[in-house]
Amino acid sequence: MSTLTINSSNSISRPAASSTSVFSAVAAFFKRVGNAYERSEAERKEAYLAEAVDLYDLEYRMQQLDRESAQTAAWLKGF
């Protein structure tokens, strides 16, 4: 979002390009944080599934993770 200012001489001046670089730096930071969270969440799920003692336990854990993600999706939608 860009802001415009009007000088006393009725000319319009645009903000400096450095503000755009600040916004892109902040956006890049949040993207890196999001990627790190996704990687850690995937590692957590893989470790949880690796602890299964047999095929039935593995299937139960997979279903449990599916239910967990469905509940999260429903919560995000506002249910």
Secondary structure, DSSP 8 states (H G I E B T S, - for coil): ----EE-TTS-EE---HHHHHHHHHHHHHHHHHHHHHHHHHHHHHHHHHHT--SHHHHHHHHHHHHHHHHHHHHHHHT-
